[in-house]
Amino acid sequence: MRQTALALRFTSLCLLTSLPLFANPAHAGAERELVDAINDYRAHPRGCERRPSQRLAPLALKSSLALPVGYGGGLRERLKDSGYQAVSVRSIRVVGAQDAEEAFDLLQSDHCAALLDSQYADVGVSRRRGEWQVVMAQPVMDRQLNDTRNVGKTLLAQVNAARSKPRLCGRQRFAAARPLAWNASLGAAAQGHSKAMAYGNYFAHRDPDGDTAADRARAAGFRGRQIGENIAAGQGSPGKAMAGWLASPGHCANLMNPMFTQVGAGFATEARSDQGVYWTMMFGAP
């Protein structure tokens, strides 16, 4: 998954700068039984040369990963069409299994390393008579990113932690700067732009209507004279977005600029978009 980012700076509002395999009979359906078996195997790995040193987290069953057996075309694009944006994905087919236990035996025998791969978090299972298909994937977004307010607090803490130390942004040296205060208007503008990029499937500071960061800040109620904006796409957590900005001289300069005193940030996801997740951080000064 390609991750991208852009930095935009304004100096004014108008000037740009093993257990039993099937221990829980309450789960209905052969597909659910197979997932239970796989997760039990991940918790108690055995009989595989590439066995992990510790038990693995269970895979979450996702209906969007249950692709029709024998599908054609690109796997990632098919998942995107079903509403799932994947960082990594693998599909395994086994033939000749009459039930979930036989399907698991074939999977363990021929694909034990894949079943015990720690990078995967989700799974989907589909069946057509004796053919079984298992799709394992890692989503773009961390599962914990479901609360916009908490993400905003995290980004605020991270930007202020970055500003608390001297930093070299490319060739420009910055002294430690005062912490930024959260501004609700900037936060609303940032969240709105993230949603617009995600749902409109574009990545730019200027939206399709021609509005700039300054226009969005003003429309959200921000009355300061100076504003800056960082955007990013494809990063699955606040920490990854921040790390990308700090590694880029232009983004880093916005983050460290002592002129700015306020900040707002937001993110939005859309599995069918090119990047899956979009981030915006807006900086302001009175």
C-alpha positions, 0 to 999 in steps of 0.5 A: 500500500503506497502511503502519500502525504502533502504539506501546505503552508499559508502565511495569510488566509489568501497567500500560499506558502492443542485443544479440541479443534471444534470445542464450541458447538454453539457456532453454526455453519461449517465456515464458522467451524473452520475459522474456529479450528484455524484460531485454535491452531493459532493459539496452540500452534503445532506440527509446522516448521515455521511455528511462531514462538508464542500464541497468535491473536485470533482472526476476526471473521469478516463477511467482506472476505468471503469471496465466491469460490473461483472468483476471477480478477485481482484479489485486492480490487475484488476486496475493495469492491466488497468494502475491504481495503487490505494492506496484505492479503492471501487466498488459499483454496483446498479441494476434496474436503467434505466438512470443516474438519477435513478442510482444516486438515488439508490447510494445516498439512499444506499451508501451516505457515500461512495459517500461522502468519502473524500479519493477518488479522481478519479471515473470510471463508466460502465453500462450494461443495468440496471446494473451500476458500480461505482469505486472510488479510490485514486491513489498512486501518487499525481496529482501534480507530473507531473514535474520531475524538480519541484520534484527535487527542492522540494526534494533539499529544503527538504533535506537542511531543514532537514540538517539545524537542529541537528538530531538524526538518530537512536543512531547516533547524527548529528550536523546541516550540510551545505546545499547540492548543486544540481548536474546534473550528480547525478540527471541524475543517480538518475532519471535513476535508478528510471525509471529502478526500475519502468519499471523493477519492482524491488527494489534494489541498485544493478540493474539486470546487477549488476551495483551499485550506484557508477557505475551509478554515474560514467556513468552519469559523476560524478567524485567525490570520495564519493557517497551515495544513498537512495531509496524508493518505494510506497510513493506518494509525495516527502514529504512522501519519505523524511519522510520515509528516516528521520525515518530510521537511515540509510537513515537519516545518509546519509541525514545528513552526513556532508561529502556530499556536492552535491545531485541529485534526481528523481522519476518514476512511472509505474502503473503495477509495484508492488509499482507504484512509485520509488524514488532515492536520490544520494549524492556525494562529490568531 
